[in-house]
Amino acid sequence: MQRVKKMSETLKFVYVLILFISIFHVVIVCDSIYFPVSRPCITDKDCPNMKHYKAKCRKGFCISSRVR
């Protein structure tokens, strides 16, 4: 009986561990996805700024970089 109880606790632990790892994986993947803006520009003001990203005009095109 003791052996079955330890097996079930181990299995529950593994399930919880998988859930936590998958949650962190989703957060990391969702945070790293962004849509780069590469439109023509003349100055930095021609480029749109998005949340957590700042666009600058480089060589005639908008380049987004992450704001820290």
DOKOLLO-764045 format. One record per atom (N, C-alpha, C): residue number from 1; residue in one letter; x, y, z. Coordinates in Angstrom, 1 decimal. Each point is the difference from the previous one (the first is absolute). Layout:
// residues N
<NUM, A, <X, Y, Z>>
...
//
This chain:
// residues 68
<1, M, <0.8, -1.2, 0.0>>
<1, M, <-0.8, 1.2, 0.0>>
<1, M, <0.9, 1.3, 0.0>>
<2, Q, <1.0, -0.1, 0.8>>
<2, Q, <0.9, 1.2, 0.0>>
<2, Q, <0.7, 0.2, -1.3>>
<3, R, <0.3, -1.0, -0.7>>
<3, R, <0.6, 0.1, -1.3>>
<3, R, <-0.9, 0.7, -1.1>>
<4, V, <-1.2, -0.4, 0.1>>
<4, V, <-1.0, 0.6, -0.9>>
<4, V, <-0.2, 1.5, 0.3>>
<5, K, <0.0, 0.4, 1.2>>
<5, K, <-0.2, 1.4, 0.4>>
<5, K, <1.2, 0.8, -0.5>>
<6, K, <1.2, -0.5, 0.2>>
<6, K, <1.2, 0.7, -0.5>>
<6, K, <0.0, 0.1, -1.5>>
<7, M, <-0.5, -1.0, -0.7>>
<7, M, <-0.1, 0.1, -1.5>>
<7, M, <-0.9, 1.1, -0.4>>
<8, S, <-1.2, 0.0, 0.6>>
<8, S, <-1.0, 1.0, -0.3>>
<8, S, <0.5, 1.5, 0.3>>
<9, E, <0.8, 0.1, 1.1>>
<9, E, <0.5, 1.3, 0.3>>
<9, E, <1.1, 0.4, -1.0>>
<10, T, <0.8, -0.9, -0.4>>
<10, T, <1.0, 0.3, -1.0>>
<10, T, <-0.7, 0.4, -1.4>>
<11, L, <-1.0, -0.7, -0.3>>
<11, L, <-0.7, 0.3, -1.3>>
<11, L, <-0.6, 1.4, 0.1>>
<12, K, <-0.6, 0.3, 1.1>>
<12, K, <-0.6, 1.3, 0.2>>
<12, K, <1.1, 1.1, -0.1>>
<13, F, <1.1, -0.2, 0.6>>
<13, F, <1.1, 0.9, -0.1>>
<13, F, <0.5, 0.2, -1.4>>
<14, V, <0.1, -1.1, -0.8>>
<14, V, <0.4, 0.1, -1.4>>
<14, V, <-1.0, 0.8, -0.8>>
<15, Y, <-1.3, -0.2, 0.2>>
<15, Y, <-1.1, 0.7, -0.7>>
<15, Y, <0.1, 1.5, 0.4>>
<16, V, <0.2, 0.4, 1.2>>
<16, V, <0.1, 1.4, 0.4>>
<16, V, <1.3, 0.6, -0.6>>
<17, L, <1.1, -0.7, 0.0>>
<17, L, <1.2, 0.5, -0.6>>
<17, L, <-0.2, 0.2, -1.5>>
<18, I, <-0.6, -0.9, -0.7>>
<18, I, <-0.3, 0.2, -1.4>>
<18, I, <-0.9, 1.3, -0.3>>
<19, L, <-1.0, 0.2, 0.9>>
<19, L, <-0.9, 1.1, -0.1>>
<19, L, <0.8, 1.3, 0.1>>
<20, F, <0.9, 0.1, 1.1>>
<20, F, <0.7, 1.2, 0.2>>
<20, F, <1.0, 0.3, -1.1>>
<21, I, <0.7, -1.0, -0.5>>
<21, I, <0.9, 0.1, -1.1>>
<21, I, <-0.7, 0.5, -1.3>>
<22, S, <-1.2, -0.5, -0.2>>
<22, S, <-0.7, 0.4, -1.2>>
<22, S, <-0.5, 1.4, 0.1>>
<23, I, <-0.4, 0.5, 1.2>>
<23, I, <-0.4, 1.4, 0.2>>
<23, I, <1.2, 0.9, -0.2>>
<24, F, <1.1, -0.3, 0.5>>
<24, F, <1.2, 0.8, -0.2>>
<24, F, <0.4, 0.1, -1.5>>
<25, H, <-0.2, -1.2, -0.7>>
<25, H, <0.4, 0.0, -1.4>>
<25, H, <-1.0, 0.9, -0.8>>
<26, V, <-1.3, -0.1, 0.3>>
<26, V, <-0.9, 0.9, -0.7>>
<26, V, <0.3, 1.5, 0.2>>
<27, V, <0.3, 0.3, 1.3>>
<27, V, <0.4, 1.4, 0.3>>
<27, V, <1.2, 0.5, -0.8>>
<28, I, <1.0, -0.9, -0.1>>
<28, I, <1.2, 0.4, -0.7>>
<28, I, <-0.2, 0.1, -1.5>>
<29, V, <-0.8, -0.9, -0.5>>
<29, V, <-0.2, 0.0, -1.5>>
<29, V, <-0.9, 1.2, -0.3>>
<30, C, <-1.0, 0.3, 0.7>>
<30, C, <-0.9, 1.2, -0.2>>
<30, C, <0.8, 1.3, 0.1>>
<31, D, <0.9, 0.0, 0.9>>
<31, D, <0.7, 1.3, 0.2>>
<31, D, <1.1, 0.2, -1.1>>
<32, S, <0.4, -1.1, -0.6>>
<32, S, <1.1, 0.2, -1.0>>
<32, S, <-0.6, 0.2, -1.4>>
<33, I, <-1.3, -0.2, -0.2>>
<33, I, <-0.6, 0.2, -1.4>>
<33, I, <-0.3, 1.5, -0.1>>
<34, Y, <0.4, 0.6, -1.1>>
<34, Y, <-0.3, 1.3, -0.3>>
<34, Y, <0.0, 0.1, -1.6>>
<35, F, <-0.7, 1.0, -0.5>>
<35, F, <0.0, 0.2, -1.4>>
<35, F, <0.9, 1.1, -0.4>>
<36, P, <1.1, -0.3, -0.7>>
<36, P, <0.9, 1.0, -0.3>>
<36, P, <-0.6, 1.0, -1.1>>
<37, V, <0.3, 1.3, 0.2>>
<37, V, <-0.5, 1.0, -0.9>>
<37, V, <1.2, 0.4, -0.9>>
<38, S, <-0.1, -0.2, -1.3>>
<38, S, <1.0, 0.4, -0.9>>
<38, S, <-0.6, 0.8, -1.1>>
<39, R, <-0.4, 1.2, 0.3>>
<39, R, <-0.5, 0.9, -1.0>>
<39, R, <0.9, 1.1, -0.3>>
<40, P, <-0.1, 0.6, -1.1>>
<40, P, <0.9, 1.1, -0.4>>
<40, P, <-0.2, 1.2, 0.9>>
<41, C, <1.1, 0.7, 0.3>>
<41, C, <0.0, 1.2, 0.9>>
<41, C, <1.1, 0.9, -0.4>>
<42, I, <-0.1, 1.2, 0.6>>
<42, I, <1.1, 1.0, -0.2>>
<42, I, <0.5, 0.4, 1.4>>
<43, T, <-0.8, 0.2, 1.0>>
<43, T, <0.4, 0.3, 1.3>>
<43, T, <-0.6, -1.0, 1.0>>
<44, D, <0.5, 0.0, 1.3>>
<44, D, <-0.6, -0.9, 1.0>>
<44, D, <-1.5, 0.2, 0.3>>
<45, K, <-0.4, 1.2, -0.3>>
<45, K, <-1.5, 0.3, 0.3>>
<45, K, <-0.9, -0.6, -1.0>>
<46, D, <0.5, -0.5, -1.2>>
<46, D, <-0.8, -0.6, -1.0>>
<46, D, <-0.3, -1.5, 0.4>>
<47, C, <0.7, -0.5, 1.0>>
<47, C, <-0.2, -1.4, 0.4>>
<47, C, <-0.9, -0.1, 1.2>>
<48, P, <-1.0, -1.0, -0.1>>
<48, P, <-0.9, -0.1, 1.1>>
<48, P, <0.6, -0.7, 1.2>>
<49, N, <-0.3, 0.4, 1.2>>
<49, N, <0.5, -0.6, 1.2>>
<49, N, <-1.1, -1.0, 0.6>>
<50, M, <0.4, -1.2, 0.3>>
<50, M, <-0.9, -0.9, 0.6>>
<50, M, <0.3, -0.2, 1.4>>
<51, K, <-0.9, -0.7, 0.7>>
<51, K, <0.2, -0.3, 1.5>>
<51, K, <1.3, -0.8, 0.1>>
<52, H, <0.9, 0.4, 0.9>>
<52, H, <1.2, -0.6, 0.3>>
<52, H, <1.1, 0.0, -1.1>>
<53, Y, <-0.3, 0.7, -1.1>>
<53, Y, <0.9, 0.1, -1.1>>
<53, Y, <0.1, 1.4, -0.5>>
<54, K, <1.2, 0.4, -0.4>>
<54, K, <0.2, 1.3, -0.5>>
<54, K, <0.6, -0.1, -1.4>>
<55, A, <-0.6, 0.7, -0.9>>
<55, A, <0.4, -0.1, -1.4>>
<55, A, <0.9, 1.2, -0.3>>
<56, K, <1.1, -0.3, -0.8>>
<56, K, <0.9, 1.0, -0.4>>
<56, K, <0.2, -0.1, -1.5>>
<57, C, <0.3, 1.1, -0.7>>
<57, C, <0.3, 0.0, -1.4>>
<57, C, <1.4, -0.3, -0.3>>
<58, R, <0.3, -1.1, -0.6>>
<58, R, <1.4, -0.4, -0.3>>
<58, R, <0.1, -0.4, -1.5>>
<59, K, <0.8, 0.7, -0.8>>
<59, K, <0.2, -0.2, -1.4>>
<59, K, <-1.3, 0.0, -0.8>>
<60, G, <-0.9, 0.9, 0.4>>
<60, G, <-1.2, 0.2, -0.7>>
<60, G, <-1.2, -0.9, 0.3>>
<61, F, <0.2, -0.9, 1.0>>
<61, F, <-1.0, -0.9, 0.5>>
<61, F, <-0.2, 0.0, 1.5>>
<62, C, <-1.2, -0.3, 0.5>>
<62, C, <-0.3, 0.0, 1.4>>
<62, C, <0.5, -1.3, 0.6>>
<63, I, <0.8, 0.1, 1.1>>
<63, I, <0.5, -1.2, 0.7>>
<63, I, <-0.5, 0.1, 1.4>>
<64, S, <-0.7, -1.1, 0.5>>
<64, S, <-0.5, 0.0, 1.4>>
<64, S, <1.0, -0.6, 0.9>>
<65, S, <0.2, 0.6, 1.2>>
<65, S, <0.9, -0.6, 1.0>>
<65, S, <-0.8, 0.0, 1.3>>
<66, R, <0.3, -1.0, 0.8>>
<66, R, <-0.7, -0.2, 1.3>>
<66, R, <0.5, 1.0, 1.0>>
<67, V, <-0.9, 0.7, 0.7>>
<67, V, <0.3, 0.9, 1.0>>
<67, V, <0.2, -0.7, 1.4>>
<68, R, <1.1, 0.2, 0.7>>
<68, R, <0.2, -0.7, 1.2>>
<68, R, <-0.2, 0.9, 1.2>>
//
